[in-house]
Amino acid sequence: PIQGHNRLTIFSNVPLIKQAVLEQNMLSILSGYAIEYDNSVDKSLFRAIPLVGSPEENEMDLCLIYRETDSLSAMEQYVVDFIADYFSNLEYPPFSPEGQS
């Protein structure tokens, strides 16, 4: 947890996730496909950063999305950097055959 705040919310569909990111200042991890092909929200309103290297054929790419703003607070930027660093240090990307037990 970051300073005692560990909040996880599960939404039932991609449009709700994107709406929460924009309206509730949340972060989300979505597949590149969900980000690109769900047009419920204008994609230019948030940022998406890849969490793992370029996927190989038939692999899912994961991205962290957060609201588009030039004024993330220091804590918000810390969380974004922390999540990106966590994924970049994984031995195997999530959902890869090597990472499955």
N, C-alpha and C positions, 0 to 999 in steps of 0.2 A: 504494500500500500504506500501511497505517496502522502506523507504527513497525515497518516491515519484515515485518509479518504480512499476507500476502495469501492467504487460503485460500478456495477455491471448491469446493463439493461438489455434484454433481448426483445427485439421487435419482430413482428410476424411477416413483414415484407420489406422489400428494398425501398419503395417510396416513403414508408414511415421512417426508415433509417435515415434517408437523405434529408427528410424534413426535420428530424431531430438534430442532425448535424448543423443545419442552417439556423434553426429557431431556438435550440436549447444549448448551443455551444458545445455539442458533444463531439467525440472522435469516434470513428468506426473503422473496422477492417472489413473491406468488401473485395470481392473478386473484380478483376479488371473488366470482365464481361458485364457484371451488374452495374458498374460505374458507367461504362460506355453505352450500353444498349437500353438501359432504363431511362426514358426521357421524361420522367415525372417532375424533375427539377432541372433547371438550367445548370449544366456542368461548370459554367464559368464562375459560379457563385462559391465554389469550394475548391480546395487544392487536393490533389491525390498524389501521393508519393509511393513508389514501389517499395515493398518491404523485402523482397528477395530479388536476386538477379533475374535476367530475362528467362522466362520459362522455355523449356524445350517443348517439342511437339507433344500435345496432349497433356500438358501440365497446366495447372491453374496458377495465374499470377494473383498475388494479393497486394492490395494497396491500403494505405491508411488515408482516410479522407477527413478533412476538417474545414471549417468555414474559411472562406477567402477573406483575409484581412491582413493588413500590414501592421496591425497593432496587437499581436498576441501578447498576453502578459508573460512575464518571465516564467511563471509556473506552467502556463499552457505550452510555451516553447520547450520547457524541460520535459514535459510529458511526451510531446511529439518526438523529440530527440531520443528520449528513453526507449520508446516503442520501436523506432527505426533502428536504434543500436541493438536492441534485444534480438530483433529478427536478423540483422546482419551478422550476428555472432552465432546463430544456430548452425550446428554441424550439417543438418539437412533441412531444406525448406519444408514447411508444413505440407502435409498431404503427399509428399514425395514417397515413392516406394521404399527408399532407404530409411525414411523416418518412421515407417510403420513398424510396430512391434509385433 
